[in-house]
């Protein structure tokens, strides 16, 4: 059976001032079409039955997520006591699924992606599912790059070897976020795809790979699996997590495993990593302004305004991000938007908790 695991434990600091600890990025309605996690769940329902959709998060965010997803039962939540990056989250999910369906195939989705073309997305997932269900391969979905993006990791396809299936290639290498000249070379070569952070594999396969490449994590997962009483399970998970080192599944497993394939996803995609991505996806006027709300823009271009309670008038400015909430306003050049996290860090240092 295909199970979809949605990772929803992050905060999304680059979306301050809208993203807060009680309302992280995945719970925001950034495009007027529902929250990002609602969109993710809707895509998951195209792939499997509602009872085979799981959400990995922490206890505090679980309560907030259930407000927008009231149909989700407590049993569909996999609760981490603290964040330890993606490898422990995926390992805990795999152990949880193995308890009830040892033959399960897992699909891993972040909760905060934007994918308008659901049909093409489903086609890519089904192609990966077909490959992993009959092999011990790990699969990921890569996105055809449309620009020399420096904010994404990349996957190099092994174009020299034969395709495993249509649009499914062996992975030659993973590349970290590049500088601009390197990203331009990646784009020009045609062999590189954006790393989407979406994965597909059998539960048994990923547990075997964790055992090989992350033995400490696997040892902890064995302790969790051995816990037969539900009353002791939470305590065991907390104890295991306290000793784990944070590590991503990319670095811990994917970059080391021998049998990894990538499906070339032919759909529009964004990990919605910053307000810049919102500007990219929004409808714009003739001057490239994305205006959410009733505002006036004169002789200004390529700006994003997201404000509902106040009227903004822009005159002779360009490439600005303006985001308003009830208690805070962000004004930032678009080229500096990745540094919004520094505002959150400074607010934490100042203990300005009401803005966090």
N, C-alpha and C positions, 0 to 999 in steps of 0.2 A: 504494500500500500504506500502511496505517496503522502508524505507528511511535510507540511510547510512550517518552518520555524522562522519567526519574525523577531529580529533583534531590536529591542526598543529601550535600551537602558541609558542612552546618551542624553546629554543636555543640549548640545548645539549652541555653544557659547557665541559663535559668530553671528547668531541671529538675535543677539541683544539689540534693543531693549524688549522685543516681544518674547524671546525665549527666556524663561525663568526656571528656577528649580522645580516649581510646581506645574509649569507649563512649558516643557522642552519642545524643541523643533518639531518632533513627530506629532505633537498635539496642536500644532498651529494650522490654521486654514490660510495658506499663503496665496492661493490662486482662486479663492472663491468657489471651490468645488469640494469642500470637505477637508478634514485634517489629512496630513500625509499618511498617518497610520491607517485611517479609514480607506484611503486609496490603495494602500498596500494589501490590506485584508481583502478588498474587492478583487484585486488581481489574483490573490491566492485562491479565492472561491472559484475561479475559472479552472483551477488545476486539481482541486481535491474537495472532499466533503468538509462541511464546517467543523466537524468534530476532530478533524485531522490538521487543524491550524493551531499553532502554539505561539505564545509570545514570551520572550525572555526579557525580563526587566527586574527592577528592584521593588521592594514592598511599597515604598512611597509612591512610585510612579504607577504601580498596578492599580491603585485606587483611582488615580486620575484617568488612566486608560479605560477603566471600566465605565467611566462616565460617558465616554464617546462610543464605547463598544459594550453596551449592556448585555448583549447576547452571549458574551464570552463567560464561561463558567470558571470557577476558581481552579479547576483541574487543568484548564488549558494554559495556565500561567506557570512558567518555570522561573522561580525566584532566586536570584543571586543575592547573597548577603552583602556583596560589594562588587564594584566593577574591577575586573582583572583582564580586560581586553577580550578579543574575540575567541581565542583558542579555548580558554576555560568555559566561556559561555556556550560554545559549540559542543565541547566535550560533555558538559552537564546536560545539554539537550539530547545528545546521542544516548547517554546512559538512561535518561528518562524515557526516551522512545523505545529503547531496547527492552525495557521492563515489560512493555505491553505488546510490542511488535518487533521481534528480533530480525525479521526480514525486511524491515522498513527501508524505504529510500527517503533521504532527507533533502529538502531544498531549503537553503538559507537565504533569507532576504533581509537587508536593513529596512527599518521602518520608515525611512525618510527619503526614498527615491521618487523621482518624477518620471513616469513612463506613460505617455498618452496613447501609444499604439499597443493596446492590449493583445490583439491578435498576433502580431509579429513577436511580441514578448512571449506569449504562450508557445508559439512555434519553436522558439529557441530553447525554452525549458524542456519541451517534449523531446527535442533532439538530444539534449544532454541526458535526460532520463533514460532514453532508449540505449545509449551507450553504456551508462554506468550500471544499468540493471543486468546486463549480460557480461560484465567484466569487473575487475577490481580497480577501475580507474577513478580518479578524482576529476570532477569537471567544474569549470567556471565559465561565466559568460563575459565575453569581451565586447566592447562597443567600438564600432568603426569611428575613429577620431575625425572630427570636422574642423579642427583648428589645432595649433601647437600648444595645447593646454599644459601648463606647468603645475596645476593643482591636483592632477590625477597621477596614480601609478599606471604603468603600462605592462602589457603582456606581449611578448614576441612569439608569433606563430612559427612553427617549424614548416615553412613553405616548401622546403626541399623534399620532405617526405610526403607520401601520399596521404590524402585526407582519410580520416577514420570513417567519416560519413559526410554527406553534403554540409558544408559550412562548419565542420568539426575538425580541428587540427590538433596535433600534439603541440604542447608548449615547449618552446626552446629556452626561454628565460623570462624571469620577472624583472622589471626595472622600477626603481623608486621614482618619486616625483622628480622630473628632470629640470634643468635650467632651460631657458628659451632656445638657445642654439641646438641643444640635444633634442628637445621636443620637435623642433623643425625637421631635424634629421629623421626622427621616428616617423613623422607624418609623410615625409617624402619617400621613405623606404617602402611603405605599404605593408610591411610585415607586423606592425605594432597595432595593438588595440588598447583602448582604455580599460583599466582594471575596474570592473563594476562592483566587486565585493559580493557578488552572488555566486553561490556554490551549490553543487548537486553531487550526491554520492550515496551509497548504501551506508546504513548505520554501522554495519560490521566493518566496512572498508575504512571509514574514518577512525574508528576505535583502534583498528590494527595500525594505522598510520601514526596515531598519537602514541601508541605503545612503542613504536620504533623511534620516533623523532622527539617525543616529549615524555620520557619515562616517568618523570616526577608527577606530571599531570595525570598520566595514566594510573599511577599508583593511587593517587587521591580518588580518581574515578572508580577504581576497584573498591575502595572503602565505602564509597557512596552506594555502589551496586550491591554490596554485601549487607547493607542496612535493610533488614526485613520489616522492621516496625516503622510505620509512618510517624509515630510519635518521636522517634529518634532521628528521623531523616533530616529535619531542619538543623538540628544540633550537629550532625555529622557533616553536612554541607558547609556550615559555618566554620567548623574546625578545619576542614580540608582547604577552604578558600583562604584562611588566615596564613597558610604556609605557601601558597602559590605565588609565583612571580608573574606579573602581567606580561603577556606575549600575544601577538596577533597570530591568527591562523595562517596568514600569508607567510610570515617569517618563520613560524614554528613548524609548519608542515608543508605548505604548497611549494615553497622554494626548494625544499629538500626531497620531496617525493619523486619517484622515478616515472610513474604513470599518471601524467596530468594532461588533460585536454582542455581546449577552449572552444566554445561555440561562438561564432561571429554573430553577434546580435545586430540585426538590421532594423533597429527601432530607435527613435529619439529617446534620449536618456539623460538624466542629470542626478547627481547625488545631492543636489540642493545644498551645497556646502557653505554658501554664503548668500548675502543679499544680491551679489552680482549675478548669481544663477536665477534669482527671481526676476531681475531685470531682463535676462536673456529670454525667459519663457513668456513674459507678459506681452500683451498687445501694446504697440507703441504708436505714437502719432508720427507725422511726417518728419519730425526732427529727432526721432528716436527716444522720446520721453515716454516712460511707463508711468501712468498717473492713476493711482488707486484712490478715488475720492474726488471731491469737487474742488479743483484748484486752478490757478491761472498761471500759464507759462508763456513768457514773451521773450523772443530772441534767446532761447535757451535750448540746449540739446543734450540728449543721451543721459537724462536724469531719471531717477526712480523716486517717486513720492508715494508713501503708504501712510496715510493719515485720514482719520474719519472725523475727529472732533473739532479740528481747527481748519481754517482756510489758509492755504499757503499760496503766495505769489512769488514766482521766480522770474528774475529779470537779468538777462545777460550772463547766465552761469551755465556750466556744462559739467557732465560727468560727476554729478553729486548723488549720494544716497541720503534720503531724508525719511526717517522712520519715527512715527509718533505713537506713544502709548499714553495712558492716563497720567502716568507719573514721570515719564522720561521722553526725551527726544534725542535721536542720533542724527548727526550731520557729519558726513564723511565723504571724501573723494573716492570714487569707485576703485581707483588703483590701490587704495589703502584698506579696502574692505576686509581683507584677510586678517588685519591687525585688530579687529574689533574685540577679539579675545583678550587683548591687553586691557581693555576697559573693564571687563569682568574680573580679571586678575587684580587690577588696582582697587576695584570696589571691595573685593574680598580682603585685600590688605588693609583697607580703611575700615573694614567691618560695617560697611553700608549694606546691611543684609536686606533692607526693605526694597533695594533695587536689584536684588539677586533672586 
